[in-house]
Amino acid sequence: IDFKLLMQSTDNLDLAMQLFNQAKFISRSVDYTKADAFDGLIRVYKKKLELNNLSEEQRQEYLNNIEIDQAERNFINQKLQRKV
């Protein structure tokens, strides 16, 4: 999958978010896929923050999601002794 192509429009961002959320939930807690899913979600949230039509509430939600997902990703990578 070409993720750069997926992230060119808001519809594609929503699709990417759904895919990464699915991967996050079906992956085991000590799996590289789970950490990669969190990383993908962080990238989608950052891309969505670049959109001009977001409300302040949506912006804050994405910022909170980034913070939470970064902590989860880092925890999993630490458990896997994975350096990224």
C-alpha positions as CSV (number, residue, x, y, z in Angstrom):
1,I,0.0,0.0,0.0
2,D,1.3,3.4,-0.9
3,F,0.5,5.4,2.3
4,K,1.6,8.7,0.7
5,L,-1.1,8.2,-1.9
6,L,-3.6,7.2,0.8
7,M,-2.9,10.5,2.7
8,Q,-3.7,12.9,-0.1
9,S,-7.3,13.5,0.8
10,T,-9.5,13.5,3.9
11,D,-11.4,10.4,2.7
12,N,-8.1,8.6,2.3
13,L,-7.0,9.7,5.8
14,D,-10.2,8.3,7.2
15,L,-9.6,5.0,5.4
16,A,-6.0,4.9,6.7
17,M,-7.2,5.6,10.2
18,Q,-9.6,2.7,10.0
19,L,-6.9,0.4,8.7
20,F,-4.4,1.4,11.4
21,N,-7.1,1.1,14.1
22,Q,-8.0,-2.4,12.9
23,A,-4.4,-3.4,13.0
24,K,-4.0,-1.9,16.5
25,F,-6.8,-4.0,17.9
26,I,-6.1,-7.3,16.2
27,S,-2.3,-7.3,16.9
28,R,-0.8,-8.8,20.0
29,S,0.6,-6.4,22.6
30,V,4.1,-7.6,22.0
31,D,3.9,-7.5,18.2
32,Y,5.8,-5.1,15.8
33,T,2.5,-4.7,13.9
34,K,0.8,-3.1,17.0
35,A,3.6,-0.5,17.4
36,D,3.6,0.2,13.7
37,A,-0.2,0.7,13.8
38,F,0.2,3.2,16.6
39,D,2.9,5.0,14.5
40,G,0.6,5.0,11.4
41,L,-2.3,6.5,13.5
42,I,0.1,9.2,14.8
43,R,1.0,10.1,11.2
44,V,-2.7,10.3,10.2
45,Y,-3.5,12.5,13.2
46,K,-0.7,14.8,12.3
47,K,-1.8,15.0,8.7
48,K,-5.4,15.7,9.8
49,L,-4.1,18.6,12.0
50,E,-2.8,20.2,8.8
51,L,-6.4,20.6,7.6
52,N,-7.9,24.0,7.9
53,N,-11.5,23.0,8.5
54,L,-11.1,21.4,11.9
55,S,-12.8,22.8,15.0
56,E,-10.7,23.5,18.1
57,E,-12.3,20.4,19.8
58,Q,-11.2,18.2,16.9
59,R,-7.7,19.6,17.0
60,Q,-7.5,18.9,20.7
61,E,-8.8,15.4,20.2
62,Y,-6.1,14.7,17.6
63,L,-3.4,16.2,19.9
64,N,-4.6,14.0,22.8
65,N,-4.7,10.9,20.5
66,I,-1.1,11.6,19.4
67,E,0.1,11.9,23.0
68,I,-1.6,8.6,24.0
69,D,-0.6,6.7,20.9
70,Q,3.1,7.8,21.2
71,A,3.2,6.5,24.8
72,E,1.7,3.2,23.7
73,R,4.0,2.9,20.7
74,N,7.1,3.7,22.8
75,F,6.1,1.3,25.5
76,I,5.7,-1.6,23.0
77,N,8.9,-0.7,21.2
78,Q,10.7,-0.7,24.6
79,K,9.2,-4.2,25.4
80,L,10.4,-5.4,22.0
81,Q,13.8,-3.8,22.6
82,R,13.2,-2.1,19.2
83,K,15.1,1.0,18.3
84,V,13.3,3.2,15.8
